[in-house]
Amino acid sequence: MSSGKKKGFKIEPFKHPVKMDPSYGEKTWKVLEDAIHEINNHNASGLSFEELYRNAYNMVINKFGDRLYNGLVETETAHLRQIAAKVEAAQGEGFLKELKLRWEHHNKSMQMVRDILMYMDRIYVKHQNKAPVTQLGLDLWRDCVVRRRGIRDRMLGMLLDLIHRERTGDIVDRALLRAITTMLMDLGPSVYSEDFEQHFLLKTAEFYQVEAQEYLGSSTCSDYLRKAERRLAEETERTINYLDPSSEPKVTRVVEDELVKKQMRALVEMEESGLVPMLQQDKYEDLGRMYTLFRRVEGALDLMRSVLGDHVKETGRRLINDPERTKDPVDFVHKLLEEKDKYDRIIGAAFNSDKSFHNVLNTAFEHFLNLSPRAPEYISLFMDDQLRKALKGSNEDDVDATLDRVMMLFRYLQEKDVFEKYYKQHLAKRLLSGRAVSDEAERSLLVKLKTECGYQFTSKLESMFTDIKTSRDTMQDYKSIRRAAATSAASSADDTDIDLFVQVLTTGSWPTQTAAKCNLPRELERCCEEFKAFYLASHSGRKLSWQTNMGHADMKASFGEKRHELNVSTYQMVILLLFNEADSLSYRDILSATGIPPADLKRSLQSLACVKGKNVLRKEPMSKDIGESDVFIYNAGFHSKFYKVKIGTVSAQKETEPEKQETRQKVEEDRKPQIEAAVVRIMKARRVLDHNSIVAEVTRQLSARFLPNPTVIKKRIESLIEREFLERDPNDRKLYRYLA
């Protein structure tokens, strides 16, 4: 393998160096300068662009790039000054047209010049960090023409005037406007902004500021919103037609600020046509237009939400304080649901189902609904009405929808434990009387309540359903034994026609009932004793107490030649059986014989003697009220077109004040152990805690059932300290310590 050195090439200078003509640069530039003049004068058809390119090329490679570049600047500057003078001399709208024409010519000329000087652009301009030919042409046009004192202000004034005329209804040359604004943008975004856009936006604000005041003084809110909507659409179209797209958000913001943001309070509060009248009159289209416009500007939707919330609160407050509305609990709740449905429809149709508006609506309903101490009772009464009769014949979907609407109101309640107290009473009556529309609907509502409030809330309610089912099974066994006994010789024939049905209820699961004394007929008394013996035989250690005020009976009655089957309460049955022995009895006689509490007795007698069409007894003297000296007579002439006649019991439509206080006291007593349990749970976990933190945490934990009063919480803490569950810190009286 050879290890010899590689042979290389040696470059030597020319033995006879080439001498450059000292005047070469000027001569060549003169040729190019003349060509540029011809191009600017639109006489380029006779030029040889190849030769011109070669000349420019030679100048660059022979170090005459500076002369070439500076010569171009001088030549174009002189030419553009002449052009500027011609543009300035143009009159009227011809001024903008002349400017447009000269700009187009200048662009074409600079394209040709760029082709000739392409090598200079690629080599000299790049190395010397100068502006390329195209950019140089733009910069010179900007400085020599557009920003010439006699052109700049005049051009701006004419542009703004044309736009103003178009806004006021005139037809203008949009193509001309677009050509000028495009020219400014081509010269650079800063030129477009400084020489036109900033002034345009300022004039736009001034225009719409004046127009907004004119609109407010002469239009309703609905008309104003339509005009504002139209103006915004026009400005968007204007941008598309002859402004740069970058101007669209800026001009839109200006119009929004002047027509909407600065006027939003005046619009919302307009008498007879503002937001509240729109809500009252269900103007979905106008409300939707307001929402669409207001969502464009900051703070406007907050204002709408605030006014909506205040209006709903005021509407609800009037509803709650209207004695005519609160006379009928069912009608009252129906009205609440109608109001809720109304605003839900508005939010859905006009406000694009905006969740923030739904939140405001829910907050407003919760606020005014809890102003009424009777709201828990009324909602329970409404549920009772729905489950007793209103849902009859409804399909499963309708039932579920109705229950969901009721649950919506239930969620607003802060005193859910008060609702539970009333609901338990109403549920008990439905279950014991068998008047529920369907067990499925009852259990569906129970599931919804459990989902909302947890197992503890519904545990006793579920026990009530369990008791009813167990009672049915128990009665089947009892009737089987009784039928067998009826066939034996030892059975008595006196009470075999009595069909007794007993419901055994667990104490604690059902509403507390005072076991009122009532003297039952001996036939019924004997049946009750038989059932008692049967039940206790299989359930030793239990105690039965009869709740005669909660029972009912079907009894056959004869009125002359006519016979009817009467559906009555147990008290009414006991009263009517007395008339088997006598045709007339005084109030005192009935009271003595039956032992029914006077208040219940009077209501029962009113139902039997004072209700038109169902007066199986006559009262002397005739009146609606029951007096202690009244006499009641068997009505032999009673008749009805129905064989089965239901005789309801006249009852107080509302709780008396003492009854209200009693219910409230029961609720307050039930709350005490719940508050104490919450305090103990918290302290067991935290060990040491200050008073305010305990109050806040207890309120948070119990808010699903009720809002505890801080004063009551303090009293329960004192009680726990006395019973040595807690103690105060010896150094800080506001701190509590948990005692294990």
C-alpha positions in Angstrom: 0.0 0.0 0.0 1.5 3.4 -1.0 2.1 5.9 1.7 3.0 8.8 -0.6 1.7 12.3 -0.1 -1.4 13.4 -2.1 -0.9 15.9 -4.8 -2.9 19.2 -4.6 -3.9 22.1 -6.9 -2.3 25.5 -6.6 -4.2 28.6 -7.6 -2.2 31.5 -8.8 -3.3 35.1 -9.6 -3.7 36.3 -13.2 -0.4 37.3 -14.7 -2.3 40.2 -16.5 -4.9 41.6 -13.9 -8.3 42.9 -15.3 -8.7 46.7 -14.8 -12.2 48.0 -13.9 -13.4 51.1 -15.6 -13.6 53.8 -12.8 -16.9 55.0 -14.1 -18.5 51.6 -14.4 -20.7 51.9 -11.4 -22.2 55.2 -12.4 -22.7 54.2 -16.0 -24.4 51.0 -15.0 -26.6 52.7 -12.4 -27.6 55.3 -15.1 -28.9 52.5 -17.2 -30.8 51.0 -14.3 -32.1 54.4 -13.2 -33.5 55.1 -16.6 -35.2 51.7 -16.7 -36.8 52.4 -13.3 -38.1 55.7 -14.6 -39.6 54.0 -17.5 -41.2 51.4 -15.3 -42.7 54.1 -13.0 -44.0 55.9 -16.1 -45.6 52.6 -17.4 -43.3 52.3 -20.4 -41.7 49.0 -19.5 -42.7 47.1 -22.7 -39.4 48.0 -24.5 -37.1 47.1 -21.7 -34.9 44.0 -21.6 -35.3 42.6 -18.1 -32.6 40.0 -18.7 -30.0 42.7 -19.5 -31.2 44.9 -16.6 -30.9 41.9 -14.2 -27.3 41.3 -15.5 -26.4 44.9 -14.9 -27.7 44.8 -11.4 -25.9 41.5 -10.8 -22.6 42.9 -12.0 -23.0 46.0 -9.8 -23.4 43.8 -6.7 -20.5 41.5 -7.4 -18.3 44.4 -8.3 -18.9 46.1 -4.9 -21.4 48.7 -6.1 -24.2 47.4 -4.0 -24.4 50.6 -1.9 -24.7 52.8 -5.0 -27.4 50.5 -6.4 -29.5 50.5 -3.2 -29.1 54.1 -2.4 -29.9 55.1 -5.9 -33.1 53.1 -5.8 -34.1 54.9 -2.6 -33.4 58.3 -4.1 -35.2 57.6 -7.4 -38.3 56.1 -5.7 -38.5 58.9 -3.2 -38.4 61.6 -5.9 -41.0 59.7 -7.9 -43.3 59.2 -4.9 -43.2 62.9 -4.0 -44.5 63.7 -7.5 -47.2 61.1 -7.0 -48.1 62.5 -3.6 -48.5 66.0 -5.1 -50.9 64.6 -7.8 -53.0 62.7 -5.1 -53.2 65.8 -3.0 -54.4 67.8 -5.9 -57.4 65.5 -6.4 -60.8 66.9 -5.3 -63.8 65.3 -3.4 -64.2 61.5 -3.6 -61.7 61.6 -6.5 -59.0 62.0 -3.8 -59.5 58.4 -2.5 -59.9 57.1 -6.0 -56.6 58.7 -7.1 -54.9 57.4 -4.0 -56.2 53.9 -4.8 -55.1 54.1 -8.5 -51.6 55.4 -7.7 -51.2 52.7 -5.0 -52.0 50.0 -7.5 -49.5 51.4 -10.0 -46.9 51.7 -7.4 -47.3 48.0 -6.4 -47.0 46.9 -10.0 -43.9 49.0 -10.6 -42.2 47.7 -7.4 -42.8 44.1 -8.5 -40.9 44.8 -11.8 -38.2 46.6 -10.0 -37.9 43.7 -7.5 -37.5 41.3 -10.5 -34.6 43.4 -11.8 -32.9 43.7 -8.4 -33.6 40.2 -7.3 -29.8 39.4 -6.9 -29.3 42.5 -4.8 -32.2 41.3 -2.5 -30.7 37.9 -2.1 -27.0 39.0 -1.5 -26.5 42.6 -0.7 -29.7 43.3 1.3 -29.3 40.2 3.3 -25.7 40.8 4.2 -26.2 44.6 4.9 -29.4 43.9 6.9 -31.4 46.4 4.9 -35.1 46.4 3.8 -35.8 44.2 0.8 -37.1 46.0 -2.4 -40.7 45.1 -1.7 -40.6 46.4 1.9 -38.6 49.4 0.8 -41.4 50.2 -1.7 -44.0 50.0 1.1 -41.9 52.1 3.5 -41.4 54.8 0.9 -45.1 54.9 0.0 -45.9 55.2 3.7 -43.5 58.0 4.4 -43.8 59.9 1.1 -47.5 59.5 0.3 -49.7 58.2 3.1 -48.2 60.2 5.9 -47.7 63.3 3.9 -49.4 66.1 5.9 -51.9 67.0 3.2 -52.9 63.4 2.6 -52.9 61.7 6.0 -55.6 63.8 7.7 -57.6 64.2 4.6 -57.6 60.4 3.9 -58.7 59.7 7.5 -61.4 62.3 7.5 -62.9 60.9 4.3 -62.8 57.3 5.5 -64.5 58.2 8.7 -67.1 60.3 6.9 -68.0 57.5 4.5 -68.4 55.1 7.4 -70.6 57.6 9.3 -72.7 58.1 6.2 -73.2 54.4 5.8 -74.2 54.1 9.4 -76.9 56.8 8.9 -78.3 55.0 5.9 -76.4 56.3 2.9 -75.0 54.0 0.2 -71.2 54.3 -0.1 -68.5 52.8 -2.3 -67.5 49.8 -0.2 -64.9 48.6 -2.7 -63.1 51.9 -2.4 -63.1 51.8 1.3 -61.8 48.2 1.3 -59.0 49.2 -1.1 -57.8 52.0 1.2 -58.0 50.0 4.4 -56.2 47.0 2.7 -53.5 49.4 1.6 -53.0 50.6 5.2 -52.9 47.0 6.4 -50.3 46.1 3.7 -48.2 49.0 4.9 -48.1 47.3 8.3 -50.5 46.6 11.2 -49.1 49.6 13.1 -49.9 51.9 10.1 -53.4 50.5 9.9 -53.8 50.9 13.7 -52.2 54.4 14.1 -53.5 56.0 11.0 -57.0 54.6 10.9 -58.2 52.0 13.4 -57.6 54.0 16.6 -59.5 57.0 15.2 -62.2 54.8 13.8 -62.8 53.2 17.2 -63.0 56.5 18.9 -65.5 57.9 16.4 -67.5 54.6 16.7 -67.7 55.1 20.4 -68.9 58.7 20.0 -71.5 57.7 17.4 -73.1 55.0 19.5 -72.9 57.0 22.7 -75.2 59.5 21.2 -77.4 56.9 19.5 -77.8 55.0 22.8 -79.2 58.0 24.5 -81.6 58.6 21.6 -82.7 55.0 21.7 -83.3 55.1 25.4 -85.4 58.2 25.2 -87.6 56.9 22.4 -87.8 53.1 22.7 -89.1 50.4 24.9 -86.5 47.9 26.2 -87.6 45.4 23.6 -87.2 47.9 20.8 -83.8 49.0 22.1 -82.5 45.4 22.3 -83.6 44.8 18.7 -81.8 48.0 17.5 -78.7 47.1 19.4 -78.8 43.6 18.0 -79.1 45.0 14.5 -76.3 47.5 15.0 -73.9 44.8 16.2 -74.8 42.7 13.1 -74.1 45.7 10.9 -70.7 46.3 12.4 -69.8 42.7 11.9 -70.9 43.0 8.2 -68.9 46.2 7.9 -65.8 44.5 9.1 -66.3 41.7 6.6 -66.8 44.1 3.7 -64.1 46.6 4.1 -62.1 46.4 7.3 -59.4 44.1 8.4 -60.6 41.0 10.3 -58.5 42.1 13.3 -60.8 45.1 13.8 -63.9 43.0 14.3 -63.5 42.1 18.0 -62.4 45.7 18.8 -65.3 47.5 17.1 -67.7 44.9 18.5 -66.4 45.6 22.0 -66.9 49.3 21.5 -70.5 48.9 20.3 -71.2 46.4 23.1 -69.8 48.8 25.7 -71.8 51.8 24.4 -75.1 50.1 23.6 -75.2 47.4 26.2 -72.7 47.7 29.1 -73.2 51.4 29.8 -77.0 51.1 29.4 -77.6 47.7 31.0 -79.0 49.0 34.3 -81.3 51.5 32.6 -82.5 48.7 30.3 -83.1 46.2 33.1 -84.9 48.8 35.2 -87.1 50.3 32.5 -90.7 50.8 33.8 -93.3 48.7 31.9 -90.8 47.1 29.6 -87.6 46.2 31.6 -86.6 42.7 32.8 -89.3 42.3 35.4 -92.2 43.2 33.0 -90.7 40.8 30.5 -90.6 38.0 33.1 -94.2 38.8 34.2 -95.5 38.7 30.6 -93.5 35.6 29.5 -91.7 37.5 26.7 -89.4 34.6 25.8 -88.1 36.2 22.6 -87.2 39.5 24.2 -85.7 37.8 27.2 -83.6 35.6 25.0 -82.4 38.7 23.1 -81.5 40.4 26.3 -79.6 37.3 27.5 -77.7 37.0 24.2 -76.7 40.7 24.3 -75.9 40.8 28.0 -73.7 37.7 27.9 -71.4 39.7 25.6 -70.4 42.2 28.3 -68.8 41.7 31.8 -71.2 42.0 34.7 -74.4 42.2 32.7 -75.5 38.6 33.4 -74.8 39.2 37.1 -77.2 42.1 37.0 -79.8 40.0 35.3 -79.4 37.2 37.8 -79.7 39.7 40.7 -82.9 41.3 39.4 -84.4 37.8 38.6 -83.6 36.6 42.1 -85.0 39.7 43.8 -88.2 39.5 41.6 -88.7 35.8 42.4 -88.2 36.5 46.1 -90.7 39.4 46.1 -93.2 37.3 44.1 -92.8 34.4 46.6 -93.1 36.8 49.6 -96.4 38.2 48.3 -97.6 34.7 47.7 -96.8 33.6 51.3 -98.3 36.7 52.8 -101.5 36.5 50.8 -104.1 35.1 53.2 -106.4 34.0 50.3 -103.6 31.9 48.9 -102.7 30.2 52.1 -106.3 29.2 53.0 -105.9 26.1 50.8 -102.6 24.3 51.3 -103.0 22.3 48.1 -103.7 25.4 46.0 -100.8 27.2 47.7 -98.3 24.5 46.7 -99.9 24.2 43.2 -99.2 28.0 42.8 -95.6 27.5 44.0 -95.1 24.7 41.4 -96.7 26.9 38.7 -94.2 29.7 39.5 -91.3 27.3 39.5 -92.4 25.8 36.1 -92.8 29.3 34.7 -89.3 30.4 35.5 -87.8 27.0 34.5 -89.4 27.5 31.1 -88.1 31.0 30.8 -84.5 29.9 31.7 -84.8 26.9 29.3 -86.2 28.9 26.4 -84.7 32.3 26.8 -81.5 31.8 28.9 -80.2 28.7 27.2 -80.7 26.6 30.3 -78.0 28.6 32.0 -77.1 26.7 35.2 -76.2 30.0 37.0 -79.8 31.2 36.5 -81.2 27.9 37.8 -79.0 28.4 40.9 -80.3 31.9 41.4 -83.9 30.6 41.0 -83.3 27.8 43.5 -81.8 30.2 46.0 -84.7 32.6 45.7 -87.3 29.8 46.1 -85.4 28.5 49.2 -85.3 32.0 50.6 -89.0 32.9 50.4 -90.3 29.4 51.0 -88.6 29.2 54.4 -90.1 32.5 55.4 -93.4 30.6 56.0 -93.3 28.4 59.1 -96.2 26.4 57.6 -94.4 25.5 54.4 -93.3 22.0 55.7 -96.9 21.2 56.6 -98.4 22.6 53.4 -95.9 20.6 51.2 -96.8 17.4 53.2 -100.5 18.2 52.8 -100.0 18.6 49.0 -98.2 15.2 48.9 -101.1 13.7 50.9 -103.6 15.1 48.4 -101.6 13.8 45.4 -101.2 10.3 46.9 -104.9 10.1 48.0 -106.7 11.2 44.9 -104.8 13.5 42.5 -102.6 10.8 41.0 -105.5 8.4 40.5 -105.5 7.1 36.9 -102.0 8.5 36.1 -99.5 6.4 34.4 -96.1 5.6 36.0 -94.2 8.3 34.2 -96.8 11.0 35.2 -96.6 9.8 38.8 -92.8 9.9 38.8 -92.8 13.4 37.3 -95.3 14.7 39.9 -93.3 13.3 42.7 -90.1 14.8 41.3 -91.7 18.2 41.3 -92.8 17.8 44.9 -89.3 16.7 45.9 -87.9 19.8 44.3 -89.9 21.9 46.8 -88.9 19.6 49.6 -85.2 20.2 48.8 -85.8 23.9 49.5 -87.0 23.3 53.0 -84.6 24.0 55.8 -86.8 22.4 58.5 -87.1 19.0 57.0 -87.7 17.5 60.4 -90.9 19.5 60.7 -91.9 18.2 57.3 -91.2 14.6 58.6 -93.5 15.2 61.6 -96.4 16.2 59.4 -95.7 13.7 56.7 -95.7 10.9 59.2 -99.2 11.9 60.4 -100.5 12.1 56.9 -98.9 8.9 55.8 -100.5 7.2 58.9 -103.9 8.3 57.9 -103.5 7.1 54.3 -102.2 3.7 55.4 -104.8 3.1 58.1 -107.7 4.2 55.9 -106.4 2.4 52.8 -107.0 5.6 50.8 -103.6 5.8 49.1 -103.7 5.8 45.3 -101.1 3.1 45.0 -98.5 1.4 47.2 -96.0 1.8 44.3 -96.4 5.6 44.4 -96.0 5.6 48.2 -92.8 3.5 48.1 -91.4 5.5 45.2 -91.7 8.7 47.2 -90.2 7.0 50.2 -87.2 6.0 48.0 -86.8 9.6 46.8 -86.9 10.8 50.4 -84.3 8.3 51.5 -82.0 9.3 48.5 -82.4 12.9 49.5 -82.0 12.7 53.3 -80.6 9.2 54.1 -81.8 6.1 55.9 -82.3 7.8 59.3 -85.0 10.1 57.8 -87.1 7.2 56.5 -86.5 4.4 58.8 -89.6 4.9 60.9 -91.7 5.6 57.7 -90.5 2.2 56.4 -91.5 0.6 59.7 -95.0 1.9 59.1 -95.3 0.0 55.8 -93.9 -3.1 57.5 -96.6 -2.8 60.3 -99.4 -2.6 57.7 -98.1 -5.7 55.9 -97.6 -7.6 59.1 -101.2 -6.7 60.2 -102.6 -8.1 57.0 -100.9 -11.4 57.6 -102.0 -11.4 61.3 -105.6 -10.8 60.3 -105.6 -13.7 57.8 -104.6 -16.0 60.6 -107.1 -14.5 63.0 -110.0 -14.8 60.5 -109.1 -18.4 59.8 -109.3 -19.3 63.5 -112.5 -17.2 63.9 -114.2 -19.0 60.9 -113.4 -22.3 62.4 -114.7 -21.2 65.8 -118.0 -19.9 64.2 -118.9 -23.5 63.1 -118.6 -24.9 66.6 -121.6 -25.2 68.8 -119.9 -23.1 71.5 -119.8 -20.0 69.2 -122.1 -17.2 69.9 -124.4 -16.0 67.1 -124.5 -12.4 68.4 -121.3 -11.2 66.9 -120.8 -13.4 63.9 -122.0 -10.6 61.6 -119.2 -8.4 62.8 -116.1 -8.4 60.5 -113.3 -7.0 62.6 -110.1 -5.8 61.0 -107.3 -4.8 63.3 -104.0 -3.0 62.4 -101.3 -3.5 65.0 -98.9 -0.6 65.0 -95.5 -0.4 66.6 -95.2 2.3 69.3 -92.4 4.8 68.3 -92.7 4.2 64.5 -96.1 5.9 64.2 -97.2 9.4 65.2 -97.8 9.7 68.9 -101.5 9.3 69.6 -103.3 9.8 72.9 -105.4 6.7 73.6 -108.8 8.4 73.9 -111.4 6.6 75.9 -114.4 5.3 74.0 -117.2 3.0 75.2 -117.5 0.4 72.5 -120.8 -1.6 72.1 -120.6 -4.9 73.9 -120.7 -6.9 70.6 -117.6 -5.1 69.4 -116.0 -5.2 72.8 -116.3 -9.0 72.8 -114.6 -9.1 69.3 -111.8 -6.9 70.5 -111.2 -9.1 73.5 -111.1 -12.2 71.3 -108.5 -10.6 69.0 -106.5 -9.4 72.0 -106.4 -13.0 73.4 -105.4 -14.3 70.0 -102.6 -11.8 69.5 -101.1 -12.0 73.0 -101.1 -15.8 72.8 -98.4 -15.6 70.1 -96.8 -12.3 71.1 -96.2 -12.6 74.9 -94.9 -9.6 76.7 -96.6 -7.1 74.4 -99.3 -4.6 75.3 -102.2 -3.6 73.1 -104.0 -0.2 73.5 -106.9 0.5 71.2 -106.8 3.7 69.1 -110.5 4.1 68.5 -110.1 7.6 67.1 -108.2 6.2 64.1 -110.7 3.5 63.0 -113.6 3.3 60.6 -116.6 1.0 60.0 -119.1 0.0 57.3 -122.5 -0.5 58.8 -125.9 -1.4 57.4 -128.8 0.9 58.3 -132.5 1.1 57.6 -134.4 4.3 57.1 -138.0 3.4 56.7 -138.2 1.2 53.6 -134.8 2.3 52.4 -131.6 0.5 53.2 -128.1 2.0 52.9 -124.6 1.0 53.8 -122.8 3.8 55.7 -119.1 4.2 55.8 -118.3 6.0 59.0 -115.6 6.6 61.6 -115.5 4.4 64.8 -116.8 7.4 66.8 -119.7 7.9 64.4 -120.5 4.1 64.5 -120.7 4.1 68.3 -123.0 7.2 68.2 -125.3 5.6 65.6 -125.6 2.3 67.4 -127.1 4.2 70.3 -130.1 4.9 68.1 -131.0 1.2 67.9 -132.3 1.6 71.4 -133.8 5.2 71.2 -135.2 7.5 68.5 -133.8 10.7 70.1 -130.9 11.4 72.5 -129.5 14.6 74.0 -125.9 15.7 73.6 -125.3 15.0 77.2 -126.8 11.5 76.9 -124.6 10.7 73.9 -121.5 12.1 75.7 -122.2 10.0 78.8 -123.0 6.8 76.9 -120.0 6.9 74.5 -117.2 8.6 76.6 -115.9 10.2 73.3 -113.9 13.4 74.0 -116.1 16.5 73.6 -114.2 18.0 70.7 -114.3 14.7 68.7 -117.9 14.1 69.7 -119.0 17.5 68.4 -117.2 17.0 65.1 -118.8 13.6 64.7 -122.3 14.9 65.4 -121.8 17.8 63.0 -121.0 15.2 60.3 -124.0 13.1 61.1 -126.6 15.9 61.5 -125.4 19.1 59.9 -124.0 18.1 56.5 -126.6 18.5 53.7 -127.4 15.2 52.0 -125.8 13.1 54.7 -127.8 14.0 57.7 -128.8 10.6 59.1 -129.7 12.4 62.3 -131.7 15.5 62.8 -130.7 18.2 65.3 -132.9 20.4 67.3 -132.5 23.3 67.3 -131.1 23.4 63.7 -127.7 25.1 63.5 -124.2 24.4 62.4 -122.7 24.5 65.9 -123.3 21.8 68.5 -124.6 22.9 71.9 -124.7 20.9 75.1 -128.5 21.3 75.2 -129.0 20.0 71.6 -131.2 16.9 70.9 -130.4 14.5 68.1 -133.2 12.4 66.5 -133.0 9.4 64.2 -133.9 10.7 60.7 -136.3 8.0 59.3 -136.7 10.1 56.1 -133.0 10.0 55.2 -132.5 9.0 51.6 -129.7 9.0 49.0 -129.4 8.0 45.4 -126.4 5.9 46.4 -126.6 2.6 48.3 -123.2 3.2 49.8 -122.9 6.5 51.6 -119.6 7.8 52.9 -119.9 10.2 55.8 -116.7 12.1 56.5 -115.8 13.7 59.7 -115.8 17.4 60.0 -112.3 18.4 61.1 -110.5 21.6 61.6 -108.8 22.7 58.4 -105.9 24.2 60.2 -104.1 23.5 63.5 -105.2 25.7 66.3 -102.5 28.0 67.8 -102.0 25.6 70.8 -101.7 22.7 68.4 -99.1 24.6 66.4 -97.1 25.3 69.6 -97.4 21.7 70.6 -96.0 20.5 67.3 -93.2 23.0 67.4 -92.3 22.0 70.9 -92.2 18.3 69.9 -89.9 19.2 67.0 -87.6 21.3 69.3 -87.5 18.4 71.8 -86.6 15.9 69.0 -83.8 18.3 67.9 -82.0 18.4 71.2 -80.6 14.8 71.2 -79.6 15.2 67.5 -77.6 18.4 68.3 -76.0 16.7 71.3 -75.1 13.6 69.2 -73.5 15.9 66.6 -71.5 17.7 69.2 -70.2 14.5 70.7 -69.3 13.1 67.3 -67.3 16.2 66.5 -65.5 16.4 69.8 -64.7 12.7 69.8 -62.9 13.2 66.5 -61.3 16.5 67.3 -60.7 16.3 71.0 -60.2 20.0 71.5 -62.2 22.7 69.6 -63.3 26.3 70.1 -67.0 27.3 70.4 -67.4 28.9 67.0 -65.9 25.9 65.2 -68.3 23.6 67.0 -71.3 25.7 66.1 -70.2 25.9 62.4 -69.6 22.1 62.2 -72.8 21.1 63.9 -74.7 23.4 61.6 -73.0 21.8 58.6 -73.8 18.3 59.7 -77.4 18.9 60.6 -78.3 21.2 57.7 -79.8 18.3 55.7 -82.5 18.0 58.4 -82.7 21.5 59.9 -80.7 24.6 60.7 -79.9 24.5 64.4 -80.1 27.8 66.3 -76.7 28.8 67.7 -78.3 29.6 71.0 -79.7 26.1 71.2 -76.3 24.6 70.3 -74.8 26.5 73.2 -77.4 25.2 75.6 -76.8 21.6 74.5 -73.0 22.1 75.0 -73.7 23.4 78.5 -75.9 20.3 79.1 -73.1 18.0 77.9 -70.6 19.8 80.2 -73.0 19.2 83.2 -73.2 15.5 82.3 -69.4 15.4 82.0 -69.1 14.6 78.3 -67.1 17.8 77.8 -65.2 20.3 79.8 -63.9 23.8 79.4 -60.2 24.5 79.0 -59.0 26.0 82.3 -56.9 28.6 80.4 -59.3 29.5 77.6 -63.1 29.5 78.3 -63.9 29.4 74.6 -62.1 26.0 74.2 -63.8 22.7 75.0 -62.2 19.3 75.6 -63.8 15.9 75.1 -63.9 13.7 78.1 -63.5 10.0 77.2 
